[in-house]
Amino acid sequence: MAVLSKIRQRSILLIGVIGFCLLAFVIGDIVQNGGFNQTSRNIGSVNGENILAQEFLEKVANTEKGGQGISYTQAANSVWEQEVKRILFGVEFEKLGLKIGKDQLVNVVKQNPNIAQNPQFLNAAGVFDVNKFNEFLNTLKSSDPERWNAWLKDEKNIENFALEQMYYTLIKSGIGSTKAEGKLAYERENNKVDFDYVTVAYSTIKDEEVKVSDAELLEYMKKHPKKYKSDSSRDLEFVFIENKPSAEDEAEMKTTINGLLTGRVVYNDKTGKNDTLPGFKAATDVAEFVNSNSDIKFDSTYIAKKDLPLEHQEQLFGLPVGEVFGPYIHNGYSCLSRMLGRKGGASAKVSHILIGYEGSKTPNLTVKRTKEEAQAKANELLAQAQANPGLFAMLAMTNTDDSGSKQNGGSYDDVVPGQMVKAFDSFLFGNPVGKIGVVETEFGFHVIKVDAKYDAVRMATIARKIEPSETTADAIYTQAAKFEADANAKDFEAVAKEMKLNITPATVKVTDEYLASAGSQRAVISWAFSKKTNEGDVKKFDNLQGHIIARVKAKNETGLLSVEEAKQSVAPILRNEKKAAMIKAKMTGATLEAVSQKTGASVLTATAVSIESPVIPSVGNEPKVVGKAFGLSAGKTSQLIEGQMGVYMIRPKNVVKAPALPNYAPYTAKLKSQNQGSVYGRTIGALKAAAEIEDNRSDFQ
């Protein structure tokens, strides 16, 4: 009782101590997670509207689950773009008062063939019935809450899609082109200029002779911030120590697989005696033997010579029936192959031109023609192809109604008997290579050319994956651990050189997933963007493929390209500016001939060059030079011009102006179509550029 009394006396103190400890715990957690702000709960924000983490992560999980093999990072990036677009467009829809009615929504739903062609929603005439569809939704609402909620989300997505299309249509309807613009486009394309020129290329000076500093790169980008705008990035350097088998591992696997060539003696538990098992060559049940001894199961299909491993093609294809070839290494496997049989003309390569007509089964036929017109056209193409077989691919690309083979000249490879419709199949496998003819099928008339016939072989192959042994894996791990320790204590580059390892540089964004030559390495990128990771930090990452030891060279938060990226895109510009100054010092003289004599460069002539296509033959694209040629009077010599490929001096000979047209409508229409076609990308780009977007994805990945 005395103890209880003392506890009661000190209860206030005890409560105070407990409360203080809880408060300290909560404050510590808040501090660790970034203070008293809402960032920890938000993936980001767009113009002040938050993207809540829980909802975002749920959508990412659903996207990853529903996608075909997409990674978590790919799913997260996709959902982020959707959320940003949803918020940006939502504001635009509200400002414009855009809304979609029930009837409009139904019309959009009917565009989905999975719904519009579902027998459940069709009436007796086979037409989509709105009442049946609404009845189905009412049933969902009353009997299946989970599917009903899923439909509500789908309905919202459909509504947003319809509103987007309305929004884009409004913008496109306000975009056009004038007659003056059409005329200018015609003149840019058809006015031509001839001029003489002397040029000294930038390539005459080696890049090593012209130095561009990091400070110069930054200064140039700061002068052109919109052109070189970029998200925050990290410059990394890393070595990849691959977890691959050693020469000893390969030799051991070769010995193992060699053992399958000869018979083996094994103990039989059932009989208590030793059994002699036949080797691969003598095995009677080849499929069972392969499946019992190979990492890749038996495949009974015939394959053409061209599909055999390239380095052993001749030996494998020429192998007598029953004989075994190997061991040989292919794609990381140690292999033995036994010839089971061969077949002539097992597959073929064919080219065709399909000419469809109204009433045929030609898919997506856009040209209306009768059967007689189609046959006449096919016969005309046949005559052209027979006269010059080398033109067949071009004839197919410009005439065929088969969209599946149009871009590759009407060609289909590895066609097996029975794959094509009967008449097509009979012609292909009933005629020799080089034969060209016409056959009719339910799809239309086919002009067919037999390109090749392939003999094929049937082989049984035992393939064993060559894996690193435990000893090899331990040695590789020890090497990686040593590199990490040494690189933390010494210079990264010096350690790599000492251990004869190659360094790979990489510039990554927070949303990236892959590293060059190392594949998907999200863990490395997440570490590089962690608030706890500093410039110069080194860390090792282990995976099944091997070990990556990475170092953060620089953290770029400037909003511009990193220095490493700028070395690829900006450095050539500054280097050429410096080269131009050096070249100009040599190109002295008031005439082309004087400059030619001084530099040793020839006086050349460019003919019929246009503003639309400002290409100087044998030199390249030079818009600045060509523009100057149009602006100078004939016979007048220009000052030195810094072009894209070198420094020029030019002297126009004459400008040939295209004849005026009575109507520039085709050019006006073309411009209008081009401008309207770019609406989608330019609109979202403009909305993003004008928005305040906060991206905290790096805190959640």
C-alpha positions as CSV (number, residue, x, y, z in Angstrom):
1,M,0.0,0.0,0.0
2,A,2.9,2.3,0.7
3,V,4.2,1.8,-2.8
4,L,0.9,2.5,-4.3
5,S,0.6,5.7,-2.2
6,K,4.0,6.9,-3.5
7,I,3.0,6.2,-7.1
8,R,-0.2,8.2,-6.6
9,Q,1.8,11.1,-5.1
10,R,4.2,11.2,-8.1
11,S,1.6,10.5,-10.8
12,I,1.7,14.1,-12.1
13,L,5.4,13.9,-12.5
14,L,5.2,10.5,-14.2
15,I,2.6,11.7,-16.7
16,G,4.8,14.7,-17.4
17,V,7.8,12.6,-18.2
18,I,5.8,10.2,-20.5
19,G,4.3,13.2,-22.3
20,F,7.7,14.8,-22.8
21,C,9.1,11.6,-24.2
22,L,6.2,11.2,-26.7
23,L,6.5,14.8,-27.8
24,A,10.3,14.4,-28.3
25,F,9.6,11.3,-30.4
26,V,7.0,13.1,-32.6
27,I,9.2,16.1,-33.1
28,G,12.2,13.9,-34.0
29,D,10.1,12.2,-36.6
30,I,8.9,15.5,-38.0
31,V,12.4,16.9,-38.2
32,Q,13.7,13.7,-39.9
33,N,10.9,13.9,-42.5
34,G,11.5,17.5,-43.4
35,G,9.9,19.7,-40.8
36,F,6.4,21.0,-40.2
37,N,5.4,21.1,-43.9
38,Q,3.1,19.1,-46.2
39,T,5.8,18.0,-48.6
40,S,6.0,14.5,-47.0
41,R,2.4,13.9,-48.0
42,N,2.5,15.3,-51.5
43,I,4.2,14.0,-54.6
44,G,4.2,17.5,-55.9
45,S,2.0,20.4,-56.9
46,V,0.8,22.3,-60.0
47,N,0.0,26.0,-59.6
48,G,-0.6,25.3,-55.9
49,E,-2.9,22.3,-56.3
50,N,-1.3,19.3,-54.5
51,I,-0.9,15.8,-55.9
52,L,-1.5,13.6,-52.8
53,A,1.0,10.8,-52.3
54,Q,-1.5,8.1,-51.3
55,E,-3.7,8.6,-54.4
56,F,-0.7,8.9,-56.7
57,L,1.0,5.8,-55.4
58,E,-2.3,3.8,-55.8
59,K,-2.6,5.0,-59.4
60,V,1.1,4.0,-60.0
61,A,0.4,0.5,-58.6
62,N,-2.7,0.1,-60.8
63,T,-0.8,1.3,-63.9
64,E,2.2,-1.0,-63.2
65,K,-0.2,-3.9,-62.6
66,G,-2.2,-3.2,-65.8
67,G,0.8,-2.4,-68.0
68,Q,2.6,-5.0,-70.2
69,G,5.8,-5.4,-68.4
70,I,6.4,-1.8,-67.5
71,S,8.6,-1.0,-64.5
72,Y,7.6,1.0,-61.4
73,T,9.5,4.0,-62.6
74,Q,7.9,4.0,-66.0
75,A,4.5,3.7,-64.3
76,A,5.3,6.6,-61.9
77,N,6.4,8.8,-64.8
78,S,3.3,8.0,-66.8
79,V,1.0,8.8,-63.8
80,W,2.9,12.0,-63.1
81,E,2.3,13.3,-66.6
82,Q,-1.3,12.4,-66.4
83,E,-1.8,14.2,-63.1
84,V,0.0,17.3,-64.3
85,K,-2.1,17.3,-67.5
86,R,-5.3,16.7,-65.5
87,I,-4.7,19.8,-63.3
88,L,-3.5,22.1,-66.1
89,F,-6.4,21.1,-68.4
90,G,-8.9,21.3,-65.5
91,V,-8.2,25.0,-65.0
92,E,-8.5,25.6,-68.8
93,F,-11.8,23.8,-68.9
94,E,-13.2,25.8,-66.0
95,K,-12.0,29.1,-67.5
96,L,-13.7,28.3,-70.8
97,G,-16.8,26.8,-69.3
98,L,-16.3,23.5,-71.1
99,K,-18.6,20.7,-70.0
100,I,-19.8,17.5,-71.5
101,G,-23.5,16.3,-71.4
102,K,-24.8,12.8,-70.9
103,D,-25.5,12.4,-74.6
104,Q,-22.0,13.5,-75.6
105,L,-20.6,11.1,-73.0
106,V,-22.6,8.2,-74.5
107,N,-21.3,9.1,-78.0
108,V,-17.7,9.0,-76.7
109,V,-18.4,5.6,-75.0
110,K,-19.7,4.3,-78.3
111,Q,-16.4,5.0,-79.9
112,N,-14.9,2.1,-77.8
113,P,-15.3,-1.1,-79.9
114,N,-15.2,-3.2,-76.7
115,I,-18.4,-1.5,-75.6
116,A,-20.1,-0.6,-78.9
117,Q,-19.7,-4.2,-80.3
118,N,-20.4,-6.0,-77.1
119,P,-23.4,-8.3,-77.8
120,Q,-24.8,-7.5,-74.3
121,F,-25.5,-3.9,-75.5
122,L,-26.8,-4.6,-79.0
123,N,-30.5,-4.6,-80.1
124,A,-32.1,-7.1,-82.5
125,A,-30.7,-5.1,-85.5
126,G,-27.1,-5.5,-84.1
127,V,-26.9,-1.7,-83.2
128,F,-25.7,-0.3,-79.9
129,D,-28.7,0.2,-77.6
130,V,-28.2,3.1,-75.1
131,N,-31.1,1.7,-72.9
132,K,-29.4,-1.7,-72.6
133,F,-26.1,0.0,-71.7
134,N,-27.8,2.2,-69.0
135,E,-29.6,-0.9,-67.7
136,F,-26.3,-2.7,-67.3
137,L,-24.9,0.3,-65.4
138,N,-27.9,0.4,-63.0
139,T,-27.4,-3.3,-62.3
140,L,-23.8,-2.6,-61.5
141,K,-24.7,0.2,-59.2
142,S,-27.1,-1.9,-57.2
143,S,-25.4,-5.2,-57.1
144,D,-21.6,-4.8,-57.6
145,P,-20.2,-1.7,-55.7
146,E,-16.6,-2.5,-56.6
147,R,-17.2,-2.7,-60.4
148,W,-19.5,0.4,-60.1
149,N,-16.8,2.4,-58.5
150,A,-14.4,1.3,-61.2
151,W,-16.8,2.4,-63.8
152,L,-17.2,5.8,-62.2
153,K,-13.4,6.2,-62.5
154,D,-13.5,5.1,-66.2
155,E,-16.4,7.4,-66.8
156,K,-14.4,10.3,-65.4
157,N,-11.4,9.4,-67.6
158,I,-13.7,9.2,-70.7
159,E,-15.2,12.6,-69.8
160,N,-11.7,14.2,-69.4
161,F,-10.7,12.7,-72.8
162,A,-13.8,14.1,-74.5
163,L,-13.1,17.6,-72.9
164,E,-9.5,17.5,-74.1
165,Q,-10.6,16.8,-77.6
166,M,-13.1,19.7,-77.5
167,Y,-10.3,21.9,-76.1
168,Y,-7.9,20.9,-78.9
169,T,-10.7,21.4,-81.5
170,L,-11.3,24.9,-80.2
171,I,-7.6,25.8,-80.5
172,K,-7.2,24.1,-84.0
173,S,-10.3,26.0,-85.3
174,G,-8.5,29.2,-84.5
175,I,-5.3,28.3,-86.4
176,G,-5.0,28.9,-90.1
177,S,-2.7,30.3,-92.7
178,T,-3.0,33.3,-95.0
179,K,-2.6,33.6,-98.7
180,A,0.5,35.6,-98.1
181,E,1.9,32.8,-96.0
182,G,1.0,30.3,-98.7
183,K,2.8,32.5,-101.3
184,L,5.9,32.8,-99.1
185,A,6.0,29.0,-98.6
186,Y,5.8,28.5,-102.4
187,E,8.6,31.0,-103.0
188,R,10.8,29.5,-100.3
189,E,10.5,26.2,-102.0
190,N,10.8,27.2,-105.6
191,N,13.0,30.3,-105.8
192,K,16.5,29.2,-106.6
193,V,19.9,30.8,-106.3
194,D,23.3,30.0,-107.9
195,F,26.5,31.2,-106.3
196,D,30.2,30.7,-106.2
197,Y,31.9,30.2,-102.9
198,V,35.1,29.5,-101.0
199,T,35.0,27.7,-97.7
200,V,37.4,26.5,-95.1
201,A,35.8,23.8,-92.9
202,Y,35.9,23.8,-89.1
203,S,37.2,20.2,-89.4
204,T,40.5,21.5,-90.7
205,I,41.4,22.4,-87.2
206,K,41.5,19.6,-84.7
207,D,39.2,19.8,-81.7
208,E,42.2,19.2,-79.4
209,E,43.6,22.5,-80.5
210,V,40.6,24.4,-79.2
211,K,39.8,24.3,-75.5
212,V,36.4,25.2,-74.1
213,S,36.2,25.6,-70.3
214,D,33.3,24.7,-68.0
215,A,32.9,28.4,-67.1
216,E,32.4,29.3,-70.8
217,L,29.8,26.5,-71.1
218,L,27.9,27.9,-68.1
219,E,28.1,31.5,-69.3
220,Y,26.8,30.6,-72.8
221,M,23.8,28.6,-71.3
222,K,23.0,31.5,-69.0
223,K,22.7,33.8,-72.0
224,H,20.3,31.3,-73.6
225,P,18.4,29.9,-70.6
226,K,15.3,28.8,-72.5
227,K,17.2,26.9,-75.1
228,Y,19.2,24.9,-72.4
229,K,16.6,24.6,-69.7
230,S,16.7,21.3,-67.9
231,D,15.4,19.5,-64.8
232,S,17.9,19.0,-61.9
233,S,20.4,16.3,-62.7
234,R,23.4,14.4,-61.4
235,D,26.6,13.7,-63.1
236,L,27.8,10.2,-62.3
237,E,30.7,8.0,-63.1
238,F,30.6,4.3,-62.4
239,V,32.4,1.0,-63.0
240,F,30.4,-2.1,-63.7
241,I,32.0,-5.4,-62.6
242,E,30.0,-8.0,-64.3
243,N,29.2,-11.3,-62.5
244,K,30.3,-13.5,-65.3
245,P,31.8,-17.0,-65.4
246,S,35.6,-17.4,-65.5
247,A,37.6,-19.4,-68.0
248,E,37.7,-22.2,-65.3
249,D,33.9,-22.2,-65.1
250,E,33.6,-22.5,-68.9
251,A,36.1,-25.3,-68.9
252,E,34.3,-27.1,-66.1
253,M,31.0,-26.8,-68.0
254,K,32.7,-28.1,-71.1
255,T,33.9,-31.2,-69.2
256,T,30.4,-31.7,-67.8
257,I,28.6,-31.5,-71.2
258,N,31.3,-33.6,-72.8
259,G,30.3,-36.3,-70.4
260,L,26.9,-36.5,-72.1
261,L,28.5,-37.6,-75.3
262,T,29.4,-41.0,-74.0
263,G,27.5,-43.5,-72.0
264,R,27.3,-43.3,-68.2
265,V,26.9,-45.8,-65.4
266,V,24.4,-44.8,-62.7
267,Y,23.0,-46.7,-59.7
268,N,19.3,-47.7,-59.9
269,D,17.6,-47.4,-56.5
270,K,14.7,-49.7,-57.7
271,T,16.8,-52.6,-58.8
272,G,19.8,-52.1,-56.6
273,K,22.1,-52.4,-59.6
274,N,24.1,-50.2,-61.8
275,D,22.5,-49.2,-65.2
276,T,24.5,-48.1,-68.2
277,L,22.8,-45.0,-69.8
278,P,23.5,-44.2,-73.5
279,G,25.2,-41.0,-74.5
280,F,23.5,-38.3,-76.6
281,K,24.4,-39.8,-79.9
282,A,23.0,-43.2,-79.0
283,A,19.9,-42.1,-77.2
284,T,16.7,-43.5,-78.6
285,D,14.3,-41.1,-77.0
286,V,16.0,-37.9,-78.0
287,A,13.4,-35.5,-76.6
288,E,13.4,-37.1,-73.2
289,F,17.3,-37.1,-73.1
290,V,17.3,-33.3,-74.0
291,N,14.6,-32.5,-71.4
292,S,16.5,-34.4,-68.7
293,N,19.9,-32.8,-69.4
294,S,19.2,-29.3,-70.8
295,D,18.3,-25.9,-69.4
296,I,16.3,-25.3,-72.6
297,K,13.6,-27.8,-73.5
298,F,13.4,-29.9,-76.7
299,D,12.2,-28.0,-79.8
300,S,10.9,-30.1,-82.6
301,T,10.5,-27.3,-85.2
302,Y,12.5,-27.1,-88.4
303,I,14.8,-24.1,-88.7
304,A,16.5,-22.5,-91.8
305,K,20.2,-22.2,-92.1
306,K,20.1,-18.4,-91.6
307,D,18.5,-18.9,-88.2
308,L,21.3,-21.2,-86.8
309,P,24.0,-19.7,-84.6
310,L,26.1,-17.6,-87.0
311,E,29.5,-18.7,-85.9
312,H,28.7,-22.4,-86.3
313,Q,26.2,-22.2,-89.1
314,E,28.1,-24.2,-91.7
315,Q,29.1,-27.0,-89.3
316,L,25.5,-27.4,-87.9
317,F,23.7,-27.2,-91.2
318,G,26.1,-29.7,-92.9
319,L,25.9,-32.2,-90.1
320,P,24.9,-35.7,-91.2
321,V,21.7,-37.1,-89.7
322,G,22.4,-38.8,-86.4
323,E,25.7,-37.0,-85.9
324,V,26.5,-34.7,-83.0
325,F,28.3,-31.3,-83.1
326,G,29.9,-29.6,-80.0
327,P,30.4,-28.6,-77.4
328,Y,30.1,-25.0,-78.6
329,I,29.2,-21.8,-76.8
330,H,26.2,-19.7,-77.9
331,N,24.6,-16.8,-76.0
332,G,26.2,-17.9,-72.7
333,Y,25.2,-21.6,-73.0
334,S,27.5,-24.6,-73.6
335,C,25.7,-26.6,-76.3
336,L,25.6,-30.0,-78.0
337,S,23.5,-30.4,-81.2
338,R,22.4,-33.6,-82.9
339,M,21.0,-33.7,-86.4
340,L,17.5,-35.3,-86.5
341,G,16.5,-34.6,-90.1
342,R,16.3,-32.1,-92.9
343,K,13.5,-30.8,-95.2
344,G,13.7,-29.0,-98.6
345,G,11.6,-25.9,-99.2
346,A,10.5,-25.8,-95.6
347,S,9.9,-22.0,-95.7
348,A,10.2,-19.1,-98.1
349,K,10.6,-15.4,-98.6
350,V,8.0,-13.7,-100.8
351,S,7.0,-10.2,-102.0
352,H,3.6,-9.2,-103.1
353,I,1.5,-6.3,-104.2
354,L,-2.2,-6.5,-103.2
355,I,-4.7,-4.7,-105.3
356,G,-8.1,-4.7,-103.6
357,Y,-11.5,-3.8,-105.0
358,E,-15.0,-3.0,-103.6
359,G,-16.5,-6.3,-102.3
360,S,-13.1,-7.9,-101.5
361,K,-11.8,-8.6,-98.0
362,T,-9.0,-6.1,-98.4
363,P,-8.7,-4.4,-94.9
364,N,-9.0,-0.6,-94.7
365,L,-9.4,-0.2,-98.5
366,T,-9.3,3.5,-99.3
367,V,-9.4,3.4,-103.1
368,K,-12.7,2.6,-104.7
369,R,-12.2,0.4,-107.8
370,T,-14.2,-2.4,-109.5
371,K,-12.9,-6.0,-109.7
372,E,-12.1,-5.4,-113.4
373,E,-10.2,-2.3,-112.6
374,A,-8.2,-4.1,-109.9
375,Q,-7.3,-7.0,-112.3
376,A,-6.2,-4.6,-115.0
377,K,-4.0,-2.7,-112.5
378,A,-2.5,-6.0,-111.2
379,N,-1.7,-7.1,-114.8
380,E,-0.1,-3.7,-115.5
381,L,2.1,-4.0,-112.4
382,L,3.0,-7.6,-113.4
383,A,4.3,-6.4,-116.7
384,Q,6.4,-3.7,-115.0
385,A,7.8,-6.2,-112.5
386,Q,8.6,-8.8,-115.1
387,A,10.4,-6.2,-117.2
388,N,12.5,-5.0,-114.2
389,P,12.3,-7.3,-111.1
390,G,14.6,-4.9,-109.2
391,L,11.7,-2.4,-109.1
392,F,9.4,-4.7,-107.3
393,A,9.9,-3.3,-103.8
394,M,9.3,0.3,-105.1
395,L,6.2,-0.8,-107.0
396,A,4.9,-2.5,-103.8
397,M,5.5,0.6,-101.6
398,T,3.7,2.9,-104.0
399,N,0.8,0.6,-105.0
400,T,0.0,-2.2,-102.5
401,D,-3.2,-2.1,-100.4
402,D,-1.5,-4.4,-97.8
403,S,-0.5,-2.0,-95.0
404,G,1.3,-4.8,-93.2
405,S,4.1,-5.1,-95.8
406,K,3.9,-1.7,-97.5
407,Q,6.9,-0.2,-95.8
408,N,9.2,-3.1,-96.4
409,G,8.5,-3.4,-100.1
410,G,5.7,-6.0,-99.9
411,S,8.1,-8.6,-98.3
412,Y,7.2,-11.4,-96.0
413,D,10.0,-13.7,-94.7
414,D,10.0,-17.2,-93.1
415,V,6.6,-18.1,-94.6
416,V,5.7,-21.7,-94.0
417,P,3.3,-23.9,-96.1
418,G,-0.3,-23.3,-95.1
419,Q,0.4,-19.9,-93.6
420,M,-1.1,-17.9,-96.5
421,V,-4.5,-18.4,-98.2
422,K,-4.7,-21.3,-100.5
423,A,-4.1,-19.7,-104.0
424,F,-1.3,-17.6,-102.6
425,D,0.3,-20.6,-100.9
426,S,0.1,-22.8,-104.0
427,F,1.8,-20.2,-106.1
428,L,4.6,-19.6,-103.6
429,F,5.5,-23.2,-103.0
430,G,4.7,-24.4,-106.5
431,N,7.0,-22.1,-108.3
432,P,10.8,-21.6,-108.4
433,V,12.7,-18.7,-107.0
434,G,12.4,-15.6,-109.2
435,K,8.9,-16.5,-110.6
436,I,6.5,-13.5,-110.8
437,G,2.8,-13.9,-111.4
438,V,-0.8,-12.8,-110.4
439,V,-3.2,-14.8,-108.3
440,E,-6.7,-13.9,-107.0
441,T,-7.8,-14.5,-103.5
442,E,-10.8,-13.2,-101.4
443,F,-8.5,-10.2,-100.5
444,G,-8.0,-9.1,-104.1
445,F,-5.4,-9.6,-106.8
446,H,-1.8,-10.4,-105.7
447,V,1.2,-9.7,-107.8
448,I,3.6,-12.3,-106.3
449,K,7.4,-12.6,-106.6
450,V,9.1,-15.7,-105.1
451,D,12.2,-14.3,-103.5
452,A,13.8,-17.3,-101.7
453,K,13.3,-20.9,-100.6
454,Y,14.8,-22.2,-97.5
455,D,15.8,-25.7,-96.7
456,A,15.5,-26.4,-93.0
457,V,16.9,-28.8,-90.4
458,R,15.5,-30.4,-87.3
459,M,18.0,-30.5,-84.4
460,A,18.0,-31.6,-80.8
461,T,20.2,-29.3,-78.7
462,I,21.3,-29.7,-75.1
463,A,22.1,-26.2,-73.7
464,R,23.6,-25.6,-70.3
465,K,23.8,-22.1,-68.9
466,I,27.4,-21.3,-68.0
467,E,27.1,-19.7,-64.5
468,P,29.8,-18.3,-62.3
469,S,30.9,-20.7,-59.7
470,E,30.7,-19.8,-56.0
471,T,34.5,-19.3,-56.0
472,T,34.2,-17.0,-59.0
473,A,31.3,-15.0,-57.5
474,D,33.2,-14.6,-54.3
475,A,36.3,-13.3,-56.1
476,I,34.1,-10.8,-58.1
477,Y,32.5,-9.6,-54.9
478,T,35.8,-9.1,-53.2
479,Q,37.1,-7.1,-56.2
480,A,34.0,-4.9,-56.1
481,A,34.3,-4.4,-52.3
482,K,37.9,-3.5,-52.6
483,F,37.2,-1.0,-55.4
484,E,34.5,0.7,-53.2
485,A,36.8,0.9,-50.2
486,D,39.8,2.3,-52.3
487,A,37.6,4.7,-54.2
488,N,36.3,6.2,-51.0
489,A,39.8,6.7,-49.8
490,K,41.6,7.6,-53.0
491,D,40.9,9.1,-56.5
492,F,38.1,7.2,-58.3
493,E,39.8,7.4,-61.7
494,A,43.2,6.4,-60.3
495,V,41.7,3.3,-58.6
496,A,39.9,2.3,-61.8
497,K,43.1,2.6,-63.8
498,E,45.0,0.6,-61.2
499,M,42.4,-2.2,-61.2
500,K,42.1,-2.0,-65.1
501,L,38.4,-1.2,-64.9
502,N,36.5,1.1,-67.4
503,I,34.7,4.2,-66.1
504,T,31.4,5.0,-67.7
505,P,30.1,8.6,-67.3
506,A,26.3,9.3,-67.0
507,T,24.1,12.3,-66.5
508,V,20.7,11.3,-65.0
509,K,17.4,13.0,-64.1
510,V,15.4,12.1,-61.0
511,T,12.9,10.2,-63.1
512,D,15.4,8.1,-65.0
513,E,15.8,4.4,-64.5
514,Y,18.6,3.1,-66.8
515,L,22.3,3.6,-66.9
516,A,24.3,3.1,-70.1
517,S,25.7,-0.5,-70.5
518,A,24.3,-1.5,-67.1
519,G,20.5,-1.6,-67.7
520,S,17.8,-0.8,-65.1
521,Q,19.5,0.7,-62.1
522,R,16.9,2.7,-60.2
523,A,18.6,2.2,-56.9
524,V,21.7,4.0,-58.1
525,I,19.7,7.0,-59.4
526,S,17.6,7.2,-56.2
527,W,20.8,7.2,-54.1
528,A,22.3,10.0,-56.3
529,F,19.3,12.2,-55.6
530,S,19.0,11.5,-51.9
531,K,19.4,14.5,-49.7
532,K,22.0,12.5,-47.7
533,T,24.2,12.0,-50.8
534,N,26.9,14.6,-51.4
535,E,29.2,15.3,-54.3
536,G,32.1,12.9,-54.3
537,D,30.2,10.1,-52.4
538,V,30.9,6.6,-53.6
539,K,28.7,3.5,-53.1
540,K,28.5,-0.1,-54.3
541,F,25.3,-1.6,-55.6
542,D,24.9,-5.4,-56.0
543,N,22.5,-7.2,-58.3
544,L,22.3,-10.5,-60.2
545,Q,24.2,-9.1,-63.1
546,G,27.1,-7.9,-61.0
547,H,28.3,-4.9,-59.0
548,I,28.1,-1.2,-59.8
549,I,30.4,1.2,-57.9
550,A,29.1,4.7,-58.5
551,R,30.4,8.2,-57.7
552,V,28.5,11.5,-57.7
553,K,30.7,13.9,-59.7
554,A,28.3,16.9,-59.6
555,K,24.8,17.9,-58.4
556,N,23.1,20.2,-60.9
557,E,20.3,22.4,-59.5
558,T,20.8,25.4,-61.9
559,G,17.8,24.7,-64.1
560,L,20.2,24.4,-67.0
561,L,21.9,21.4,-68.6
562,S,24.7,19.9,-66.6
563,V,28.3,20.6,-67.6
564,E,28.6,17.0,-68.8
565,E,25.6,17.3,-71.0
566,A,26.7,20.7,-72.3
567,K,30.0,19.2,-73.4
568,Q,28.0,17.2,-75.9
569,S,25.6,20.0,-77.2
570,V,27.1,23.4,-76.3
571,A,30.8,22.8,-76.5
572,P,30.8,22.2,-80.3
573,I,29.1,25.6,-80.8
574,L,31.7,27.4,-78.7
575,R,34.5,25.4,-80.3
576,N,33.4,26.3,-83.8
577,E,33.2,30.0,-82.8
578,K,36.8,29.8,-81.7
579,K,37.8,27.9,-84.9
580,A,36.0,30.6,-87.0
581,A,38.2,33.3,-85.5
582,M,41.3,31.3,-86.3
583,I,40.1,30.6,-89.9
584,K,39.1,34.2,-90.5
585,A,42.6,35.3,-89.8
586,K,43.8,33.1,-92.7
587,M,41.0,34.0,-95.2
588,T,42.3,37.4,-96.2
589,G,41.4,39.0,-99.5
590,A,38.6,41.0,-101.1
591,T,37.7,38.4,-103.7
592,L,37.0,34.7,-103.8
593,E,40.0,34.2,-106.0
594,A,42.3,36.0,-103.5
595,V,41.0,34.0,-100.6
596,S,41.3,30.8,-102.6
597,Q,44.9,31.6,-103.3
598,K,45.6,32.4,-99.7
599,T,44.0,29.3,-98.2
600,G,44.4,26.8,-100.9
601,A,40.6,26.2,-101.0
602,S,39.0,25.9,-104.4
603,V,36.3,28.3,-105.8
604,L,33.2,26.1,-106.1
605,T,29.7,26.6,-107.4
606,A,26.3,25.8,-105.8
607,T,23.4,25.7,-108.2
608,A,19.6,25.8,-107.7
609,V,19.6,26.0,-103.9
610,S,16.4,27.1,-102.1
611,I,15.6,28.7,-98.8
612,E,13.4,25.7,-97.9
613,S,16.2,23.3,-98.5
614,P,19.4,25.3,-98.0
615,V,21.8,22.4,-98.6
616,I,25.1,23.1,-100.4
617,P,26.1,20.0,-102.3
618,S,28.9,18.0,-100.8
619,V,29.0,20.3,-97.8
620,G,25.7,20.2,-95.9
621,N,22.9,22.3,-94.5
622,E,23.9,26.0,-94.5
623,P,20.8,28.3,-94.0
624,K,22.7,31.4,-93.0
625,V,25.0,31.1,-96.1
626,V,22.1,30.5,-98.5
627,G,20.0,33.3,-97.0
628,K,22.9,35.7,-97.6
629,A,23.1,34.5,-101.2
630,F,19.5,35.5,-101.8
631,G,20.1,38.9,-100.2
632,L,23.1,40.0,-102.2
633,S,23.1,41.4,-105.7
634,A,24.5,39.3,-108.5
635,G,28.3,39.6,-108.7
636,K,28.7,41.2,-105.3
637,T,31.2,39.5,-102.9
638,S,30.1,38.9,-99.3
639,Q,32.0,39.4,-96.1
640,L,33.2,36.3,-94.3
641,I,30.2,34.2,-93.1
642,E,30.3,31.8,-90.1
643,G,28.2,28.9,-91.2
644,Q,27.4,25.6,-89.6
645,M,30.2,23.6,-91.3
646,G,32.8,26.3,-91.8
647,V,33.6,29.9,-92.8
648,Y,32.5,31.1,-96.2
649,M,32.9,33.9,-98.7
650,I,30.2,33.9,-101.5
651,R,29.4,35.7,-104.7
652,P,25.9,35.2,-106.1
653,K,25.5,34.6,-109.8
654,N,21.8,34.9,-110.2
655,V,18.4,34.3,-108.5
656,V,15.8,32.5,-110.5
657,K,12.3,33.4,-109.1
658,A,9.5,30.9,-109.5
659,P,6.6,32.0,-111.8
660,A,3.6,33.4,-109.9
661,L,0.7,31.1,-109.4
662,P,-2.9,32.1,-109.9
663,N,-3.7,30.3,-106.6
664,Y,-1.6,29.4,-103.7
665,A,-4.3,27.3,-102.0
666,P,-2.4,24.0,-101.9
667,Y,0.5,25.7,-100.0
668,T,-1.9,27.6,-97.7
669,A,-3.7,24.3,-96.9
670,K,-0.4,22.5,-96.3
671,L,0.7,25.2,-93.8
672,K,-2.6,25.1,-92.0
673,S,-2.5,21.3,-91.7
674,Q,1.1,21.4,-90.4
675,N,0.2,24.1,-87.8
676,Q,-2.9,22.3,-86.6
677,G,-1.0,19.0,-86.4
678,S,1.4,20.5,-83.9
679,V,-1.3,21.7,-81.6
680,Y,-1.2,18.7,-79.2
681,G,2.5,18.9,-78.3
682,R,2.7,22.7,-78.3
683,T,-0.4,23.2,-76.1
684,I,0.7,21.0,-73.2
685,G,4.3,22.4,-73.6
686,A,3.0,26.0,-73.3
687,L,0.8,25.2,-70.3
688,K,3.7,23.5,-68.5
689,A,6.0,26.4,-69.3
690,A,3.6,28.9,-67.8
691,A,2.8,26.8,-64.7
692,E,4.6,26.5,-61.3
693,I,5.3,22.8,-60.9
694,E,6.8,21.3,-57.8
695,D,8.1,17.8,-58.3
696,N,8.9,15.8,-55.1
697,R,8.9,12.3,-56.8
698,S,12.5,11.8,-55.7
699,D,11.3,11.6,-52.1
700,F,9.1,8.6,-52.9
701,Q,11.2,6.5,-55.3
